[in-house]
């Protein structure tokens, strides 16, 4: 799943969303901090391709988007909303194709604005970026061509603290940044950063009242952070080849950004630094067991604002979870299988 697939609902329960075969599955806590449910299929019996995106609104609702086969050689996007973890999600609703017809064009990315409107971004067949946004009172706006060229798969959508939606995408030797200039507006391509980016490593996070930060691995293998309007900062060598997860949290009274990544050893590596102060430096500390090559990690905060980390392996279906202990520093509980 593209996006943060470990989410906290408005009732405080945690949920995870993951692809399995031709379906999206959800597991959730029966109560905050309690035991977990068995996996449940999201959106009914619709057969899906194994690619999708998820985004969470300020209201705690999860918005999911996936591709479904429509006819031989062609596919279309579908959308579902999951209001509460203990309830069934809405059935998949067809929302079309960025090129009107054709096969899959890329992995969708989803962000939800302050009014609860889902924004679906996806590569178009021509290599640019297309947007489909919900109307505030139901239905969808028409598809919008956001331009761009030779955009790679792995878009990173994010909602800033202002409630406005932003998008980052990688192209050959560049990172592109789109941003809404006002709520409800079509995002505009505002800046292009010249840098090498390893495919599939973009991750965006809201880091200030009026700004977001994108993390990526550059061509030399370093993990970098960039806020539009400034220069990129090198944080530390990437722990592994895959994407990084990030969350803001309070550590010992300080606003910090916590990063996590599957390391080359197969364990999860964590690093933290004061939010917005990349120059302060960071270093990796590994935790937990060795995981399969396809395992990914996601971070969030529970209803007590304790950091929670989860790992999921599509090949095994194994879900592991840990929480920060109630003590100074970044001490974690023992990882446990859910």
N, C-alpha and C positions, 0 to 999 in steps of 0.2 A: 504494500500500500504506500502510495506517495503521500507524505504528510505525517503529522504526529498521530500515530495509530493507537497510542495509549492516552485515553481521555478521561477527565473527571466530569461527570454529569452534574446537573443542577441540584440533585439530591445528595451529592457527595460521593456517590459510588464511582469506582473506576471501571472502565471498559476497555477491551482491546478488540481491534478489527483486523482481520487478516484474510488473505485469499487462500482458498483451498479447492483445488480442482476447478470446477466451473461455478463456484459460489463464493460469496463473501460471508465469513462467519464472525460471530460476536460472542465474547465471553464477558461476564461482568460480575462484580461483587454482589452478593445477596444483600449486604449492608455495608456501610463504610468500614473498611478494615476487616471485613468478615470473609467467610468462605466464598468460593466462586461457583458460578453456574457452569454447566456443561456447554460446549459450543452450540450456538443456534444459527440457522441460516437467516441472513438478512434479506428482506425484500421479496420473499416468496420463492417460487420455483423457477424463476427466470434463469436460463443458462447463460453464463457470462464467460468472457475471455479472462485469463488470469492476469489482469492489469487494472488498477483502479487508484482512486485518490480519496482522501478524507480531510475534512476541515471541521473545526468547532467554532460555534458562535459564542458571543458573550452570554447568551441565554443558556449555554450548556448543551444545546442541541447539536448532534453530529449530522453532517451532510456528506453523503457518500456518492461517488460517481464511478461508473465502470463502463466498459465496452461490452456489447452483446452482439452475437452474430445475427444478421437480419436475413441475408440470402447468401448464396455461394459467392465468396470473394468480397462480401460487403459487411459492414458493421455499423452500429449506431451507439451513441452514448445514452445511458440511463442514469437517473438520479433517485435517491431515497433519503428520507429524513428519519433520524432516530431521536425521538423526543426524550425518552427516559430509558435507562438501561434495562429495567425490569419489564418494559413493554415491548411489543413487537414493533419493528420498524415499518414505515410505510412501504407499500409495494413499489417496485421499480417503475419509474415513469420515463418513457422515451423523451429525450430532449434534442435529438437530431445529430447532425454531423457538421463539422466546421466547413467542409467542402460540399455540403448538401448530400453527397453520396460518396461511396468508396469504402475502402477497408480502413483499419485503424491507422491513425496518423501519429500517435504518441501517447504517453502516459498523462492522464489528466492531473491537474493540480487544483485544489479547492481552497478558497478563503471566504470567510463570512464577515460582512461589514457590521457596523454598530446597530443597524436596523434589522439584522437577521437575514439579510439577503445573501444567498450563496453566489459566488463568482467562480465559474468554471473556466480554467485556462487549458488550452491544449495546442500542440503544434498543428499547423495546417499542412496539407499536402505539398504546398509550395515552400515549406521550410520556415514560414513566419509563425506568429502566435495569434490564435483566435480566442475570443472571449464570449461566453454566454452568461448573462447575469439575470437573477430573479427580479421580478417586480416586487415592490413592497407589499402589494395587496394580492399577490398570487399571479401565477403565470411567469413567462420569461420574456425578456427583451429579445430583439433579433441578434443573431450572431454579429460580432464586430471583428474586423480585421485590425489587429494592433501593430501590424507591420513586423519588421525584423527580417533577417535573412540567415539561412543556413543554421537555424537554431537547433541545438541538440536536445535530445530527450532528457528529462529530469528537471522540469520546471520547479521553482520554489515560490509558492504563494504565501503571503503573510498579511495579517491585519495589524496595523499599528495601534498604539494606545489611543490615537485620535479616532479610531474606528474606520479609517480609510484603508483601502486595499492596495497592496503593492505586489509586484512580481519581479523575480529575478530569473534570468535565463542565460545559459552559456552558448556561445557560438565560437567559431574558430578564432582563438586568440583574444576573446573578449568576454566580458560579463555585461549583460544589458539589464537596465532597471526601468520599470514602468511604475507610475504612481498616480493615484487619483488626486487631482488638484482640489476637489471638494467632494463631500459625501454624495454618492449616487452618480458621479461623473464617470465617463469612460477613462480608464487609466491611460496615461500618456508616456511614451518613451522619453525619459528625461536625461539619462546619462549612459554612456558606454565606457566601461573600464577596459583598457588594454592589458590583458594578463592571460597567461596560460592556465587552463582549468582541466583537471582530470574529470572525465565523464562521470556523471552520477554522484557528484560530491557536494552539490549546492544544498545549503540549509539556511533558512531565514528566520530571524527572531526579532520581535519588538524589544528595543533596548532603551528607549527614551520617549518622553511625551510626543515628540515630533519626528522620530527617526527609527529606522530598523537597521539591522546588521545582517549581512550574508556571510556565511562561513563556506570555505571551499578549499580543496587541496590543489595547489598550483602544480605547474609542470615539473618542479624539482622535488615534489613530495612533501612540501611544507604546508601546514594548515594555516590559512590566512583568514583575516576578518576585514570586511570593507563596509563602510557606511558612505552612501552617496554624498557627494560634496567634499569628501576628503580623500586621503590616500589609503591604500590597503596596508594592513599591518601583518607581519609574520608573527604568529603566536608560538609555534613549536613544530617539530616534525610530526606529520600525521602518524597516529598509532598503527593504522592499517590502511588497506586500500579502499574501504567502503565509505559510506556517508557518515557524517558526524551527527549526533543528536545534541540539542542544546535546550536549556531552560534557565530562567532567572529565578534566583532563590536568595534567601537571607542566610548568611553564614556568619555566626558570631556577631550579629548586629550590622553586617555589611551587605549591601546589594551586590550580589555576585552572579556571574554567568558560569553555569556548570556545563561542561562538555563531556560527552561519552562516545566511545568508538570501539568497535571490535578490533583488537590488536592483532598483530601478525602471529602472536603466540596462540590466538584463539580465545583469550580472555577479554573481558570488558575493561577498558582503560578510562579513567576519569581524570579531568583537570578542571580547575576553577581559577577565576581571576576576578578582580573588581570590575563590574559592568562598565564598559566604555573605556577602560584603562588597560588596553592590550600591552602597553609598555611596562606594566607591572610584572609581566612574565607569568608563565604557567608551566606545570610539569605533570606528566602522566603518572598515575598510580593504578596498578591492575587489581582486579577483584573478580571473584567467582571462578567457576569451572571453565575448562576449555570447551568451546562451542563449535558446532558445524560451520563450514565455510559460508553458508548462506544465512547465518544468523544475523539479525539486525537488532539494534537497541533503540529504545525510546524513553524519554524522560517526561515527568509531569510532577505536580504537587498534589497531595491528597487534601482532604477537607481540613486537616490540621496544619496545612502548609508545609508538610514534611515532603522532601524529595522522594519520589518513587522511580525506580528504574525497572524496565522490563525488557526481556529479550525473547525473540520469537524466531524459530527456525522453520521455514516453509516445508523443508524436506521431511522433518520429523514431527512437526506440529507441537514441539515442546515449548512451553511458556514458563519462563523463570522470572521471579520477582524479588526485589529487595527494597527496603526503605532505610532512610537515614535514621540513625539512633537518636534518642533525645539526650544528646550530650554535645559538648563543644566539638568543633571541627566537622569533618565529613566522614565520620565513622558510619558504616553501613551494617545492617543486620545480615545474617547469613542468607545467601540466596536460597530460595525454595521453589520447587516445581508446583505450579498451580494446576 
